[in-house]
C-alpha cells in the first residue's frame, strides 16, 4: 500500500489549488479524479459556459449592433462553430493543468475514491473494480457538486436537460424553457436569447437573481426583456413531461408552457453521497453539505473539505482560495482566514459583478448611506466599444464616506470590479475615486463618474 502526505479527492478549482499548494510546501501529493481532469468546472460548468458566452458575443457580432440601429441583423451561428470554440479552450486548459501537475510532481489516480477509514482510501473504476488502496496522512475532499435532478423529471439529455447535458444537445433550439432564475439559469437563458431562440424563464420567486442588489436585478430583467426573453414570476411547477418530442410544463395554476428544449436549473447538490464518509467519521449537515471550521477542517481533524462540497458561495474563484488555504493549514503553515469581502461575477448578457453590501443590506442594518451612479451612456469607452446598457453603483456611508458596496452591470463588469474590491480592502472613502486619474477612454472611468455623483450629493447636503 502506497503512502501519501496529502490525498485530494477531485481536480476541480478547489482540488487544483490544494494540490499545487501542498506540493509546493514539500508534500507527497496524489489527486484522485473519478471522471475528467479539471472536474465539472472545466468540462461542464464554469469554463464551457463562459467560453460559450464569449463565442456567442463574438460570432454573432453582438457588440457591433448599436452602430447599425434597426438594420442590425445578428450573424447566424451553427452549433459546430460553438463546439469548436468550446473544445479548443477546454483542451488548452486541460493541458495547462496537466503540465502544472507534472511540474509539481502531483500524481493523478483515475477512479472514484471511497474512505475505508479516516486514513485509508480505496479507488475503484466505473465498474466498481478496485484500482488501488492508499494510505493518506491528510485528505482534502474537493469532490464538487452536481445538478439537482429530481426523479420525477424525465431527463433525457435531448429535450429535458440539466446544465451538464445542455452542452451536448447537438443543435441550437428555436425555443427554450428555463426552470429557475438563478445564476446558471439566467446565464444560459441570456445565451440562447442572443442566439435567436424564444426563451421563457419560469420561477416561483418574484424576480430574477434575488440575492442581487434589487436595482441591478431589475435592470438586468429589463435588458433581457428588450432582447426578447420572457420572465414569468411566481410559478409553482406541477408537472414536466415530454410530448410529441417537445418539453411541456404544467404549473399549479394550470398555465402551460411548451418548447423544443427545457433546461432544469433548480439548484445543485454536493457530490458526497458515494465517498463513504461514515467510514471516516465525517457527517453531512441537514442540507447535504460537509461541515467545516474556519480552516476547512471537518470534525475528523486529518480530513478537510473545500469548494462546492461545503456549500456556498460555490464560485470557482472562492474554491481556488479555499483549496489553497486548506492546504496551508494541512501542511502546518499559518495563513489568513478566508476573506469576508470578495466579488461575485455573473456572466449573463449584460454581465454583472458585485462586492460588498447591497442597498437592501444597508437598509436592513440601519446604515445612513448615499449612492453614486454612473451610467454606461456617460462613458466614452462604451460608445467606442458598442454603446451597451449598464451602470456603476457605489454605496458609501453618508458620514464617514467609507465605501460599503459596489455593483456593476454592463460590459467588462467582472474585470473592473477588482478596482473597487481593492479600494474596499483598505477601507477607502468615496473621495478616493474622485481624486484619482483614470485612463481615458476606459470602462474604469465609471468609478470616477459615480464617485463624483455620490460626493456631490453629500457636498450639497452639507452646504
Secondary structure, 3 states (H helix, E strand, C coil): CEEEEEEEECCCHHHHHHHHHHHHCCCCEEEEECCCCCHHHHHCCHHHHHHHHHHHHHHCCHHHHHHCHHHCCCCCCCHHHHHHHHHHHHHHHHHHHHHHHHHCCCEEEECEEEECCCCEEEEECCCCCEEEEEEEEEEEECCCEEECCCCCCCCCCCCEECHHHHCCCCCCCCEEEEECCCHHHHHHHHHHHHCCCEEEEECCCCCCCCCCCHHHHHHHHHHHHHCCCEEECCCCEEEEEEECCEEEEEECCCCEEEECEEEECCCEEECCCCCCHHHHCCCECCCCCECCCCCCECCCCCEEECHHHHCCCCCHHHHHHHHHHHHHHHCCCCCCCCCCCCCEEECCCCCEEEEECCHHHHHHHCCCEEEEEEEHHHCHHHHHHCCCCCEEEEEEECCCCEEEEEEEECCCHHHHHHHHHHHHHCCCECHHHHHCCCCCCCCCHHHHHHHHHHHHHHHHHHC
